[in-house]
Amino acid sequence: MIIKKHEKTLAIEKLQALLRRLPTNHPRLSDVEDDLARRLAGVSGENSIDYPLSFLPSENHLIFHGLRLSHAPHFFQMDTVIVTRKFLLVIEVKNISGMLYFDQDLHQLIRTRKDGVREILPDPILQVKRQQFLFEGWLVRNHFHDIPVRPFVLISNPLTSISSNLEPSLLSQIVIHRDALPDKVTRLSEEFFEKELSPPDLKRMIMLLQKQHTPLDPAILTKHKLSSGELKAGVICPACSYSPLPRVYGSWHCPRCSVKYKDAHVAALRDYALLIGTSITNREARNFLKVESDDLVKRILNSIGRKYEGATKGRVYDLSHFRRGGE
């Protein structure tokens, strides 16, 4: 049973907003595109785990995707966690093609692409073991004792070749292909049989995992060494990306494709919330929407139906709901 579904991350939403707002000739555009491509490839690999997971009995296997917890002073995020009454499974999904060599002497992953180019990548075995260690600490802190946590590195591409300087029998205990997952989980169920979480403890664990999940909210402009002044302002045409759209008789009119939009400003305010901040004044909104009318922007900000602070002059409007998928 899936308790926490796959979700579009804030990092991806912010990168997509950033690409909408960067000029096409900006020198950092390609870096942002590469960052987004890497994250989307990771999401694709994480989604591919759904098929093998569908073979597990849903009543006995509770599944969390993209769970991010705190074990002070560290936050740690796990691609997928499988919770059973006998054991917990932490899965790090890697969507990597080619030939992979896990060097466990130097703790690095060597990838050989189809064109023969070799790349040195961080060791995902170290990564998932670190997640295991932190998750075990989280469990102890929340008074769950003696429940085993096992780590897996799951290679989502079934055509990827896997080798290592470890004995194959040792490597296969932690690195597996996607389609081997159901069999591995079944074997773990047979291995752990002495102790089980009680139904009340299982219920409490599920509640705490849901309650303590803390989505990552990266400062994407800082990460890419950008400032808000480098972003394109204005309302963007959803059809052709022309900007800034002028306001004509109560609608946003695109002079390029001759289409009118009543609420195109909502997407612009969402971009502002994702990239610049979750609070905005009338003056800031006028500058970002490229609108001169104080009254028009006041009506727009009031129409989004969210709270504000302060008197009429200097009033600050809350845009935080745009980071939670709000409209």
C-alpha positions in Angstrom: 0.0 0.0 0.0 1.4 3.4 -1.0 1.2 5.8 2.0 3.2 8.6 0.4 3.0 8.9 -3.4 5.6 10.3 -5.8 5.4 14.1 -5.7 6.8 16.8 -7.9 9.6 18.3 -5.8 10.0 22.0 -5.0 13.5 21.9 -6.6 12.0 20.8 -9.9 9.2 23.4 -9.7 11.7 26.1 -8.9 14.0 25.1 -11.8 11.1 25.0 -14.2 10.1 28.5 -13.0 13.7 29.7 -13.3 13.9 28.5 -16.9 10.7 30.4 -17.7 12.2 33.5 -16.2 15.8 33.5 -17.4 16.6 35.3 -20.7 17.4 32.9 -23.5 20.9 34.3 -23.9 21.7 34.1 -20.2 25.2 32.5 -19.6 23.9 30.2 -16.8 20.9 28.9 -18.8 22.6 25.7 -19.8 23.6 24.9 -16.2 20.0 25.3 -15.1 18.8 23.1 -17.9 21.4 20.4 -17.0 20.3 20.6 -13.3 16.7 20.1 -14.3 17.5 17.3 -16.7 19.4 15.4 -14.0 16.5 15.8 -11.5 13.9 14.7 -14.0 16.0 11.6 -14.9 16.1 10.8 -11.2 12.4 11.1 -11.0 11.9 8.9 -14.0 14.1 6.2 -12.3 12.2 6.6 -9.0 8.8 6.2 -10.8 10.0 3.0 -12.5 10.1 1.3 -9.1 6.3 1.3 -9.1 6.0 -1.7 -11.3 8.1 -4.2 -9.2 6.5 -2.8 -6.0 3.1 -3.7 -7.4 4.0 -7.4 -6.9 4.3 -7.0 -3.1 1.2 -7.8 -1.0 -0.2 -4.3 -0.3 -1.5 -5.1 3.1 1.9 -6.1 4.4 4.2 -3.5 2.7 3.6 0.2 3.4 5.5 2.4 0.9 6.8 5.9 1.2 8.3 7.8 -1.7 10.6 10.8 -1.3 10.6 10.8 2.5 12.7 13.5 4.1 13.3 13.3 7.9 15.5 15.0 10.4 18.0 13.3 12.8 19.7 16.3 14.3 21.7 18.0 13.0 21.1 16.3 9.7 18.2 16.0 7.3 18.2 12.9 5.1 16.0 12.0 2.1 15.2 8.5 1.0 13.9 7.7 -2.5 11.7 4.9 -1.3 11.0 3.3 2.1 9.2 0.0 2.6 7.8 -0.5 6.0 6.8 -3.9 7.3 6.2 -5.3 10.8 9.4 -7.3 10.5 11.9 -4.9 8.9 12.3 -1.6 7.1 13.9 -1.2 3.7 15.7 2.0 2.4 16.0 2.1 -1.3 18.2 4.5 -3.3 17.2 4.5 -6.9 19.8 5.1 -9.7 18.6 5.7 -13.2 22.0 5.1 -14.9 22.8 3.4 -18.2 26.0 1.8 -19.5 28.4 -0.3 -17.5 28.7 0.4 -13.8 31.7 -0.7 -11.7 31.4 -0.3 -7.9 34.9 0.3 -6.5 34.6 -0.5 -2.8 38.3 0.1 -2.1 38.1 3.8 -3.1 34.3 4.1 -2.6 33.4 5.4 -6.0 31.2 4.4 -8.9 32.8 4.2 -12.3 30.4 4.5 -15.3 31.4 3.6 -18.8 29.0 5.0 -21.3 28.1 3.4 -24.7 30.5 5.8 -26.4 33.4 4.5 -24.2 33.6 7.6 -22.0 34.3 6.9 -18.3 32.8 8.9 -15.5 33.6 8.9 -11.8 30.4 9.2 -9.7 29.8 9.3 -6.0 29.3 5.9 -4.4 25.6 5.1 -4.0 26.4 2.3 -1.5 28.0 4.9 0.9 25.0 7.1 0.3 22.3 4.5 1.1 24.3 3.3 4.1 24.4 6.8 5.4 20.6 7.0 5.0 20.3 3.7 6.8 22.5 5.0 9.7 20.5 8.2 10.1 17.1 6.4 9.8 18.2 4.0 12.5 19.0 7.0 14.7 15.6 8.5 13.9 13.9 5.2 14.9 15.8 5.0 18.2 15.0 8.7 19.0 11.3 7.9 18.4 11.4 4.8 20.6 11.4 2.1 18.0 14.0 -0.4 19.0 15.3 -3.6 17.5 13.6 -3.3 14.1 16.1 -4.1 11.3 16.8 -1.5 8.6 18.2 -2.9 5.3 19.6 -0.7 2.5 19.3 -1.4 -1.3 20.8 0.5 -4.3 18.3 -0.2 -7.0 19.4 0.2 -10.7 16.3 1.1 -12.6 17.6 0.5 -16.1 17.4 -3.3 -16.7 20.1 -3.1 -19.4 22.7 -1.6 -17.2 25.7 -3.9 -16.5 26.8 -4.1 -12.9 30.2 -5.3 -11.6 32.5 -4.6 -8.6 35.7 -5.6 -6.8 33.4 -7.1 -4.2 32.4 -10.8 -4.4 29.2 -11.0 -6.5 27.4 -12.6 -3.5 28.2 -9.6 -1.3 27.4 -7.0 -4.0 24.0 -8.6 -4.7 23.1 -8.1 -1.0 22.9 -4.4 -1.5 22.9 -3.6 -5.3 20.1 -5.0 -7.4 18.3 -4.5 -10.6 14.8 -3.1 -10.5 13.0 -6.4 -11.4 14.8 -8.3 -8.6 13.1 -6.2 -5.9 10.0 -8.4 -5.2 12.1 -11.5 -4.8 14.6 -9.7 -2.5 11.8 -8.3 -0.3 10.2 -11.8 0.0 13.6 -13.3 1.1 13.9 -10.6 3.7 10.5 -11.5 5.0 11.6 -15.0 5.5 14.9 -14.0 7.1 13.4 -11.8 9.8 10.8 -13.8 11.8 11.7 -13.5 15.5 10.2 -10.1 16.3 7.5 -7.9 14.8 6.2 -4.5 15.4 2.9 -4.5 17.3 -0.1 -3.0 15.4 -0.2 0.0 17.7 3.6 0.6 17.1 3.2 0.2 13.4 0.4 2.7 13.4 2.4 5.2 15.5 5.4 4.8 13.1 3.3 5.6 10.1 1.8 8.6 11.8 5.3 9.9 12.8 6.7 9.4 9.3 3.9 11.4 7.8 4.0 14.1 10.4 7.8 14.6 10.4 8.3 14.5 6.6 9.9 17.9 5.7 10.2 18.7 2.0 13.4 20.2 0.8 13.0 23.9 -0.1 16.3 24.8 -1.9 17.4 28.4 -2.5 17.6 27.9 -6.2 18.8 31.4 -7.1 21.7 31.1 -4.6 22.6 27.6 -5.9 23.0 28.9 -9.4 24.6 32.2 -8.3 21.7 34.3 -9.7 19.9 37.4 -8.4 16.2 38.3 -8.7 17.3 41.2 -10.9 18.4 38.8 -13.6 14.9 37.4 -14.0 12.4 38.3 -16.7 9.4 40.1 -15.1 5.9 40.3 -16.5 3.0 37.9 -17.2 4.0 35.1 -19.6 1.8 33.8 -22.4 1.0 30.1 -21.6 0.8 29.3 -25.3 3.9 30.9 -26.8 5.8 32.3 -23.8 5.7 35.9 -25.0 6.2 38.4 -22.2 5.3 40.8 -20.8 1.6 40.4 -21.6 -0.3 43.7 -21.6 -3.5 44.1 -19.7 -6.4 44.9 -22.0 -10.0 45.3 -20.9 -9.7 43.0 -17.9 -7.6 40.3 -19.6 -4.0 39.6 -20.5 -3.6 39.9 -24.2 -0.9 38.1 -26.2 0.0 40.2 -29.3 1.9 37.3 -30.8 -0.8 34.6 -30.8 -3.9 36.9 -30.3 -5.2 34.9 -27.3 -6.7 36.5 -24.1 -6.2 35.1 -20.6 -8.2 36.2 -17.6 -5.9 34.7 -14.9 -2.5 34.5 -16.4 -1.2 36.6 -13.5 -1.6 33.5 -11.2 1.3 31.7 -12.9 3.4 34.8 -12.6 2.8 35.1 -8.9 3.6 31.4 -8.5 6.9 32.0 -10.2 7.5 34.9 -7.8 6.7 32.8 -4.8 9.0 30.0 -6.0 12.0 32.1 -7.0 11.9 35.3 -4.9 9.7 35.0 -1.8 6.4 34.0 -0.4 5.4 37.6 0.6 4.8 40.5 -1.7 3.7 44.1 -1.5 1.6 46.0 -4.0 4.7 47.8 -5.3 6.6 44.6 -5.7 3.7 43.0 -7.5 3.4 46.0 -9.9 7.1 45.7 -10.7 7.0 42.0 -11.3 3.7 41.9 -13.3 4.7 45.0 -15.2 1.5 46.8 -14.3 1.3 50.5 -13.3 -2.2 50.5 -11.7 -2.1 50.3 -7.9 -5.8 49.5 -7.8 -5.6 46.7 -10.4 -2.8 45.0 -8.5 -4.7 45.4 -5.3 -7.7 43.6 -6.8 -5.4 40.9 -8.2 -3.7 40.3 -4.8 -7.0 40.3 -3.0 -8.5 37.9 -5.5 -6.0 35.2 -4.8 -7.9 34.7 -1.5 -5.0 34.4 0.9 -4.2 36.3 4.0 -2.3 39.6 4.3 -0.7 41.7 7.0 -0.6 45.4 7.6 -2.7 48.4 6.8 -3.6 49.4 3.3 -0.4 51.2 2.8 2.5 48.8 3.0 0.3 45.8 3.1 2.1 42.5 2.7 0.3 39.6 0.9 1.0 35.9 1.6 2.0 33.7 -1.4 3.2 30.7 0.5 0.3 28.5 -0.8 1.9 28.7 -4.3 4.7 26.4 -2.9 2.2 23.8 -1.9 0.4 23.5 -5.2 -2.2 26.1 -4.3 -4.1 28.3 -6.8 
